């Protein structure tokens, strides 16, 4: 009777917390619709996250779910919707929407200086701009000050080279693909003919076949060592068997008369079995 009451209580709590849960399946899990938000559909066992005082992102921070039941609305920025409010005014400029917009007061003024300096820059991680490393891509644009000046020297040396990772140019490894072009000076000299040697029995990488200063790639060296080790092991095994056979071949003494002296002569068993003339 006690077990029946416990099970009944569990079902009662479950359906009271999720009155609109009717076993609808979404990706193998039941989904529920909170009464206050008829267009909101979330996993039943996580429905209590809505309006719990903590901003939950993804499917909760939507208009249909009332911006997580109001948990993801900042009273200081009532028009800032769909953002992670914990990131607003935290001292870091997040150059993404909706954070760096007027509705969110440009990330709570965190992006004020950045927007003044790079008003048309769309690079997401503003901390990477002007950090001393040229990253290329959306950072190496005029709007972003050519990565805050980090890519000035690179662009002077390779004005038409538009690779994503500029650090790979001239690093001693031929990366192929977009790097192995005339505009990038054949990967900054890494892919010149005297250094270029294709990898044997090694699948090409995303950027093309790897070359390492005319030497085989580490993968090929590894497999070569494995094969060499196998050959050495075979020779050792064969040598041990030959030594064992030699030890098993016993020698028998045979007396020979010469000038009234007897000299012991040792001959293998295989020969001793024959008739000695």
Secondary structure, DSSP 8 states (H G I E B T S, - for coil): -HHHHHHHHHHHHHHHH-TT----EETTEEEE--TT-TT--EEGGGGGGTTSSS---TTSSSTTTHHHHTTT-BTTBTT--SS-GGGTTSS--B-STTTTSGGGHHHHTTTHHHHHH-TT---SBGGGTTSS----TTSSSTTTHHHHTTTHHHHHHSTT---S-GGGTTSSSB--GGGSSTTTHHHHTTT-TTT----SS---BTTB--BBTTB--HHHHHHHHHHHHHHHHHHHHHHHHHHHHHHHS-EEEEEEEETTEEEEEEEEHHHHTS---
